[in-house]
Amino acid sequence: MAHFRQLYDARSHSYAYLLADADRREAVIVDPTAGQATLYLALLDELRLRLSHVLLTHVHERAAPGADELRHVTRALLVAGRACGLPHVDLIADDGIAVAFGNEVLRCRTTPGHTAGCVSYLWRDQAFTGDALLIGDCGANSADGGDAGLLFDSITRKLLVLPDETLIYPAHDGAGRRVSCIGEQRAANPKLAGTTRDEFIAKHSQSDRQQAA
Ligand code: FE
């Protein structure tokens, strides 16, 4: 049996995710939000889970305060993309790298473009896509190595190729939407559906350079 919790921080419109093997009592947290460590630790305690890994889909300005807070009080290993810029990462999330917690396995898929070091994580029928593929949107080019062409390639070649029913869990959603699926985003994401790579790059170069998020 597995545990899955989506943890929403209304102030930052951020989602963190707790995944766990309930039998072996090992858990991972994806993209912990800064200031929420007490909540995460209470949840781990309540479910009687040990935190084995903290996984980051990406970071901005070479800082991950949410991960730092959790790792200050647990022995969790830090997993993040090769180009994330953090000084200490325990496991580099290159393509195909597996992260095991209990009998559960999650796989890394690099999806650069929002930042140079963006990674998506695949677990069961779920994809944690960070700010690369959002619900009805995709991550603006950021100041952390963002590149619209790379983002388009990552989304179209590495995420939209997943089965239609794969659930998409993003890092943010300003409207509080919690989940979508690959089939829905392939058909109806207004930033992507019917858009060529060149059109996508042109649109992002104009609109997103100023609003790096
Ligand atoms: Fe971001």
Residues whose N, C-alpha, C, O or C-beta is under 5 A from the ligand:
A	BS01	FE	D131 A213
